[in-house]
Amino acid sequence: MSKNQPLIHLANIDSAKLPNYYNYAFAIEKVRERLNDKYGGIFKLYNAEEGLTDVLEATEDILANDPEEIELVANIYDSAGAATVYYSNENKYEVKPSTYNNILYFPKYEVAIITIPIYQSMHNYMENFIFAKNDTSVLEFLDYTHEIQRQYMLQGITVFTDTEEGVKRTREQITKQIQREDILLAEDLKTDIFRSIDEFFLHSGTFFKTYDIPYKRGILLYGSPGNGKTTLVKSIAESVTAPIVYWQITEFTHSYSIKEIFSKVTKLAPMILVIEDIDSMPKESRSVFLNTLDGATTKEGIFLIGTTNYPEKIDPALINRAGRFDRAYEIKQPDDLLRRNYLHKKGIAKFIDEQTLNQLIEKTNGLSIAQLNELYMSIALQWHYDQEVTIEKIITDLQKNNKNTIKNDWELAGNTDRLGF
């Protein structure tokens, strides 16, 4: 394709006749002039079909962890912020250059990115731009930012939350290691879940290739609250070397955020996408969610994990339709053996003898893992202050609370419409 010259040049524009374009182009040309003067050559302006959100997120990671990879060329507007105050992992406030209102240059790739406000007569907005000397530099730079984003995501769990202003990204560090042997599930269930995880990630999907199976997987974990679904997900996250994305559905989840989330995760494969409380999807977004789910899971390398405390709100079509969830696993209330194992691991033997423990196991039928944890806490507190334990009162209080909780859940369920997936 021949190189065409622009029809409209900023230098020849009457700002009174084209005020909006003039305001837009003036700042862009000032950035280009600075780059040309400082680094030589001619920098070209590039558009990104899907925007530069991923590049900006990677840039924020680089600014926080490897700032020497970026040169701060200049602030753009003198009366717009150019630095960000944030609370660091070291539990203190720090200041770093912002991706906003700065020219950020990557010398290794001869690429610059900027996010600046565009001032218009009726409405101001922010826009992202990328400058480079040639197409090859741009492509190599985009590959670099993609790999950087993936590497930093391996250091914790990335959380996407739907907010009124759009999808917000945060990262949570895993502060407590949860080993597989610490997961209190029936052994056959635990073996089945972790075996599918291992085949998907640890062996590079060779099982799927060997048996000509599409390289994708979806499981749904359901059961009453407090029995370890979230703990199981955290243990899975620690079992693989792959990005983990936790998508937090809210009342602000809509078609745009759904498409944005799935657009991001398909670029990160192989990866795990966790959707907790999948039954909370807003009614007006369900059809878009399911259609997008069908399309996204045809992409290779996505292991989808959904959880719900209320499976009765989910239509069986969500599970049974091919391409959504392949298997559904019920995370049940712990039986006698699991309750005994849990309390032994907590250290209950410090407070009661084996005979009392047998009575405790018998009387705690129906309690969840979370309630057993509260039971242990109550016993430890009583022992700490009184040097004795009266399990009858502790258990009676917990069971009473358990009945009230169940009653409240029934009342809520009676006033809640089915999701109708």
DRENZAKOL-858706 format. One line per 10 residues: number of its first residue (from 1); for each residue x, y, z of C-alpha. Coordinates in Angstrom, 1 decimal, always signed. Layout:
BEGIN
NUM> X Y Z | ...
***
This chain:
BEGIN
1> +0.0 +0.0 +0.0 | +1.4 +3.4 -0.9 | +2.1 +5.9 +1.7 | -0.5 +8.7 +1.7 | -0.1 +12.2 +3.0 | -2.8 +13.5 +5.4 | -5.3 +15.9 +3.9 | -5.5 +18.0 +7.0 | -2.5 +19.4 +8.8 | -2.6 +20.9 +12.3
11> -0.3 +23.8 +11.2 | -2.9 +24.9 +8.6 | -6.0 +24.6 +10.8 | -8.0 +27.6 +11.9 | -8.7 +26.7 +15.5 | -11.9 +28.7 +15.4 | -13.3 +26.6 +12.6 | -12.2 +23.2 +13.9 | -11.9 +23.8 +17.7 | -12.5 +20.2 +18.8
21> -10.0 +18.7 +16.4 | -7.5 +21.5 +17.2 | -7.7 +20.8 +21.0 | -7.3 +17.1 +20.3 | -4.4 +17.3 +17.8 | -2.4 +20.0 +19.6 | -1.4 +17.9 +22.6 | -0.7 +14.9 +20.3 | +1.6 +16.8 +18.1 | +3.4 +18.3 +21.1
31> +4.1 +14.7 +22.3 | +5.3 +13.7 +18.9 | +7.6 +16.7 +18.7 | +9.2 +15.9 +22.1 | +9.8 +12.2 +21.1 | +11.3 +13.2 +17.7 | +13.6 +15.7 +19.3 | +14.7 +13.5 +22.2 | +15.2 +10.2 +20.4 | +15.5 +11.1 +16.7
41> +13.6 +9.8 +13.8 | +9.9 +10.1 +13.2 | +7.4 +8.6 +15.6 | +4.1 +7.3 +14.3 | +0.8 +7.2 +16.1 | -0.9 +3.8 +16.4 | -4.5 +2.8 +17.2 | -5.3 -0.4 +19.1 | -8.4 -2.2 +17.9 | -9.3 -3.4 +21.5
51> -7.8 -0.4 +23.3 | -4.7 -0.2 +25.4 | -6.1 -1.3 +28.7 | -3.9 -4.4 +29.0 | -0.8 -2.4 +28.0 | -1.6 +0.2 +30.7 | -2.1 -2.5 +33.3 | +1.2 -4.0 +32.4 | +2.8 -0.6 +32.5 | +1.5 -0.1 +36.0
61> +3.1 -3.4 +37.0 | +6.4 -2.4 +35.5 | +6.3 +1.0 +37.2 | +5.7 -0.7 +40.6 | +8.3 -3.5 +40.2 | +10.8 -2.6 +37.5 | +10.7 +1.2 +37.0 | +14.2 +1.2 +35.4 | +12.5 -0.3 +32.2 | +10.7 +3.0 +31.6
71> +11.9 +6.5 +31.0 | +9.6 +9.4 +32.1 | +10.1 +11.8 +29.2 | +7.8 +14.6 +30.4 | +4.5 +15.6 +32.0 | +2.0 +16.8 +29.4 | -0.4 +19.3 +31.0 | +1.1 +21.3 +33.9 | -2.2 +21.4 +35.9 | -3.1 +17.7 +35.6
81> -1.8 +15.1 +38.0 | +1.2 +13.1 +36.9 | +1.9 +10.9 +40.0 | -0.1 +8.3 +41.9 | -0.2 +7.8 +45.6 | -0.8 +4.2 +46.5 | -0.6 +1.8 +49.5 | +2.2 -0.7 +48.8 | +2.6 -4.3 +49.7 | +5.1 -3.1 +52.4
91> +2.0 -1.5 +54.2 | +3.1 +2.1 +53.6 | +2.1 +4.9 +51.3 | +4.4 +5.4 +48.2 | +4.4 +7.7 +45.2 | +5.0 +6.5 +41.6 | +4.7 +8.1 +38.2 | +1.2 +7.7 +36.8 | +0.3 +6.3 +33.4 | -1.9 +9.4 +33.2
101> -0.6 +12.7 +31.8 | +2.9 +11.4 +31.3 | +5.0 +10.4 +28.3 | +6.3 +7.0 +29.2 | +9.0 +5.6 +27.0 | +10.3 +2.1 +26.7 | +13.9 +2.5 +25.3 | +14.4 -1.2 +24.6 | +11.5 -1.1 +22.1 | +11.5 +2.6 +21.1
111> +7.8 +2.8 +22.0 | +6.0 +5.4 +24.1 | +2.5 +5.3 +25.6 | +0.4 +8.2 +26.9 | -3.0 +8.6 +28.6 | -4.2 +12.2 +28.5 | -7.4 +14.2 +28.9 | -9.0 +15.5 +25.7 | -10.6 +18.8 +26.5 | -13.7 +19.5 +24.4
121> -16.4 +22.2 +24.6 | -19.1 +20.0 +26.0 | -17.4 +16.9 +27.3 | -13.9 +16.0 +28.5 | -12.6 +12.4 +28.2 | -9.3 +10.4 +28.5 | -7.7 +8.6 +25.6 | -4.8 +6.3 +25.3 | -2.1 +6.5 +22.6 | +0.9 +4.6 +21.5
131> +3.9 +6.0 +19.5 | +6.6 +4.0 +17.8 | +9.1 +4.3 +15.0 | +7.9 +1.3 +13.0 | +5.4 -1.6 +13.0 | +7.9 -4.2 +14.2 | +8.7 -2.2 +17.4 | +5.0 -2.0 +18.2 | +4.4 -5.8 +17.8 | +7.5 -6.7 +19.8
141> +6.4 -4.2 +22.5 | +2.9 -5.7 +22.7 | +4.3 -9.2 +23.0 | +6.5 -7.9 +25.8 | +3.7 -6.3 +27.8 | +1.6 -9.4 +27.4 | +4.3 -11.6 +28.9 | +5.0 -9.1 +31.7 | +1.3 -9.0 +32.6 | +1.2 -12.8 +32.7
151> +4.4 -13.1 +34.8 | +3.1 -10.6 +37.4 | -0.3 -12.3 +37.5 | +1.5 -15.5 +38.7 | +2.5 -13.8 +41.9 | -1.1 -13.8 +43.3 | -4.7 -13.8 +42.3 | -6.0 -11.1 +40.0 | -9.4 -9.8 +40.9 | -11.7 -8.2 +38.4
161> -14.6 -6.4 +40.0 | -17.5 -4.9 +38.1 | -18.1 -1.3 +39.3 | -20.2 +1.6 +38.3 | -17.1 +3.1 +36.6 | -16.2 -0.1 +34.8 | -14.0 -3.2 +35.5 | -11.6 -2.6 +38.3 | -8.4 -4.7 +38.6 | -6.7 -5.5 +41.9
171> -4.2 -8.2 +42.9 | -4.4 -10.3 +46.1 | -1.3 -12.0 +47.5 | -1.8 -15.5 +48.8 | -0.6 -15.1 +52.4 | -1.5 -18.5 +53.7 | -0.3 -21.6 +51.9 | -3.1 -24.2 +51.6 | -1.8 -27.6 +50.7 | -3.9 -30.3 +49.0
181> -3.8 -32.5 +52.1 | -5.3 -29.7 +54.1 | -8.5 -29.7 +52.0 | -11.3 -31.5 +53.8 | -13.2 -33.3 +51.1 | -14.1 -36.9 +50.4 | -10.9 -38.5 +48.9 | -12.6 -39.6 +45.7 | -14.0 -36.2 +45.1 | -10.7 -34.4 +45.9
191> -8.8 -36.9 +43.7 | -11.1 -36.3 +40.8 | -10.8 -32.5 +41.0 | -7.1 -32.3 +41.4 | -6.5 -35.0 +38.7 | -8.3 -32.8 +36.2 | -6.3 -29.8 +37.3 | -3.0 -31.7 +36.9 | -3.8 -33.0 +33.5 | -4.8 -29.5 +32.3
201> -1.7 -27.6 +33.6 | +1.2 -29.7 +34.8 | +1.4 -31.8 +31.8 | +0.9 -29.1 +29.2 | -2.4 -30.5 +28.1 | -0.8 -33.7 +26.6 | -3.8 -35.8 +27.8 | -6.1 -33.6 +25.8 | -3.9 -33.8 +22.7 | -3.4 -37.6 +23.1
211> -7.1 -38.3 +23.2 | -8.2 -35.6 +20.8 | -10.2 -33.7 +23.5 | -10.7 -29.9 +23.3 | -8.3 -28.2 +25.6 | -10.8 -26.6 +27.9 | -12.5 -27.5 +31.1 | -15.3 -26.2 +33.3 | -16.4 -27.4 +36.8 | -19.1 -26.1 +39.1
221> -18.7 -26.4 +42.9 | -22.0 -26.1 +44.8 | -23.1 -26.6 +48.4 | -24.1 -24.8 +51.5 | -21.9 -21.9 +52.7 | -18.9 -22.5 +54.9 | -17.7 -25.9 +53.7 | -14.6 -25.0 +51.9 | -15.4 -24.0 +48.3 | -13.3 -20.9 +48.5
231> -10.5 -22.7 +50.3 | -10.5 -25.4 +47.6 | -10.2 -22.7 +44.9 | -7.2 -21.1 +46.7 | -5.6 -24.5 +47.0 | -6.1 -25.0 +43.3 | -4.5 -21.6 +42.6 | -1.4 -22.7 +44.5 | -1.2 -26.0 +42.6 | -0.6 -24.5 +39.2
241> +1.8 -22.2 +37.5 | -0.8 -20.2 +35.5 | -2.7 -16.9 +35.9 | -5.7 -17.0 +38.2 | -8.4 -14.5 +37.6 | -11.2 -14.1 +40.1 | -14.3 -12.4 +38.6 | -16.4 -10.6 +41.2 | -20.0 -10.3 +39.8 | -21.9 -7.3 +41.2
251> -25.1 -5.4 +40.4 | -22.9 -3.4 +37.9 | -22.2 -6.5 +35.8 | -23.5 -5.9 +32.3 | -22.9 -6.9 +28.7 | -19.8 -4.6 +28.3 | -18.0 -5.9 +31.4 | -18.8 -9.5 +30.5 | -17.2 -9.1 +27.1 | -14.3 -7.2 +28.6
261> -13.6 -10.0 +31.1 | -13.7 -12.7 +28.6 | -11.6 -10.7 +26.1 | -8.9 -10.4 +28.8 | -8.8 -14.1 +29.9 | -8.7 -15.6 +26.4 | -5.4 -13.8 +25.9 | -3.9 -15.3 +29.1 | -4.5 -19.0 +28.3 | -3.7 -21.4 +29.7
271> -5.3 -19.9 +32.8 | -8.0 -20.4 +35.5 | -11.1 -18.2 +35.6 | -13.0 -18.3 +38.8 | -16.6 -17.0 +39.0 | -17.8 -17.2 +42.6 | -21.5 -16.9 +43.4 | -22.4 -17.4 +39.8 | -26.1 -17.4 +40.7 | -25.8 -13.7 +41.5
281> -25.6 -12.7 +37.8 | -28.0 -9.8 +37.3 | -31.2 -10.8 +35.5 | -30.7 -8.4 +32.6 | -27.2 -9.8 +31.9 | -27.8 -13.5 +31.9 | -28.3 -14.2 +28.2 | -25.2 -12.2 +27.3 | -23.3 -14.1 +30.0 | -24.3 -17.5 +28.7
291> -23.7 -16.6 +25.0 | -20.3 -15.2 +25.9 | -19.6 -18.3 +28.0 | -20.4 -20.5 +25.1 | -18.0 -18.6 +22.8 | -15.2 -18.0 +25.3 | -14.9 -21.6 +26.4 | -14.3 -22.7 +22.8 | -10.9 -21.1 +23.1 | -8.2 -23.4 +24.2
301> -6.5 -23.2 +27.6 | -9.3 -21.9 +29.9 | -10.1 -23.8 +33.0 | -13.4 -22.4 +34.3 | -14.4 -22.8 +37.9 | -17.9 -21.6 +39.1 | -19.2 -21.7 +42.6 | -22.6 -21.2 +44.1 | -24.3 -21.7 +47.5 | -27.7 -21.9 +45.9
311> -27.7 -24.5 +43.1 | -31.5 -24.5 +43.1 | -31.3 -21.0 +41.5 | -29.4 -22.3 +38.5 | -31.2 -24.0 +35.7 | -29.7 -27.4 +34.8 | -29.0 -26.1 +31.3 | -26.0 -24.2 +32.7 | -24.4 -27.5 +33.6 | -25.8 -29.8 +30.9
321> -25.2 -27.7 +27.9 | -21.9 -28.6 +26.2 | -19.2 -25.9 +26.5 | -20.3 -24.4 +29.8 | -19.6 -26.7 +32.8 | -18.4 -30.3 +32.2 | -18.9 -31.5 +35.8 | -20.7 -30.3 +38.9 | -19.3 -31.3 +42.3 | -21.3 -31.0 +45.5
331> -19.3 -29.8 +48.5 | -21.2 -31.5 +51.3 | -21.4 -30.9 +55.0 | -18.5 -32.7 +56.6 | -19.3 -36.3 +57.8 | -18.0 -37.7 +61.2 | -14.6 -38.6 +59.8 | -14.0 -35.2 +58.2 | -15.1 -33.4 +61.3 | -12.7 -35.5 +63.4
341> -9.8 -35.0 +61.0 | -10.5 -31.2 +60.9 | -10.6 -30.8 +64.7 | -7.5 -33.0 +65.1 | -5.5 -30.8 +62.7 | -6.7 -27.7 +64.5 | -5.2 -29.2 +67.7 | -8.3 -30.0 +69.7 | -6.4 -32.6 +71.7 | -4.8 -29.7 +73.7
351> -8.2 -29.1 +75.3 | -10.2 -32.3 +75.5 | -9.6 -36.0 +75.7 | -10.6 -38.7 +73.1 | -13.8 -39.6 +74.9 | -15.0 -36.0 +75.0 | -14.0 -35.7 +71.3 | -16.2 -38.6 +70.5 | -19.1 -36.9 +72.1 | -18.2 -33.7 +70.3
361> -18.2 -35.4 +66.9 | -21.6 -36.9 +67.6 | -23.1 -33.6 +68.7 | -21.7 -31.6 +65.8 | -23.5 -33.4 +63.0 | -24.8 -30.8 +60.5 | -22.2 -28.1 +61.3 | -20.1 -26.7 +58.4 | -16.3 -26.3 +58.3 | -16.7 -22.6 +59.2
371> -18.9 -23.5 +62.2 | -16.4 -26.1 +63.3 | -13.7 -23.4 +63.2 | -15.9 -21.2 +65.4 | -16.4 -24.2 +67.7 | -12.6 -24.6 +68.0 | -12.2 -20.9 +68.7 | -14.9 -21.0 +71.4 | -13.2 -24.0 +73.1 | -9.8 -22.4 +72.9
381> -11.1 -19.2 +74.4 | -12.9 -21.0 +77.3 | -9.7 -23.0 +78.0 | -7.5 -19.9 +77.9 | -9.6 -18.1 +80.6 | -11.0 -21.0 +82.7 | -8.6 -23.9 +82.1 | -11.7 -26.1 +81.5 | -14.2 -26.7 +78.7 | -17.9 -27.3 +78.9
391> -18.8 -28.4 +75.4 | -22.5 -28.8 +76.0 | -23.2 -25.0 +76.2 | -20.8 -24.2 +73.3 | -22.4 -26.8 +71.1 | -25.9 -25.7 +72.1 | -25.2 -22.1 +71.2 | -23.7 -23.1 +67.8 | -26.5 -25.3 +66.9 | -29.0 -22.7 +67.8
401> -27.2 -20.2 +65.6 | -27.1 -22.8 +62.8 | -30.8 -23.2 +63.0 | -31.4 -19.5 +62.8 | -29.1 -19.2 +59.8 | -30.9 -22.0 +58.0 | -34.3 -20.3 +58.8 | -33.0 -17.0 +57.4 | -31.8 -18.7 +54.3 | -35.2 -20.3 +53.7
411> -36.9 -17.0 +54.1 | -34.6 -15.4 +51.6 | -35.0 -18.3 +49.2 | -38.7 -17.9 +49.3 | -38.5 -14.3 +48.2 | -35.9 -14.8 +45.5 | -36.7 -15.4 +41.8 | -35.0 -18.3 +40.0 | -32.2 -17.1 +37.8 | -33.6 -19.1 +34.9
421> -30.3 -20.0 +33.3
***
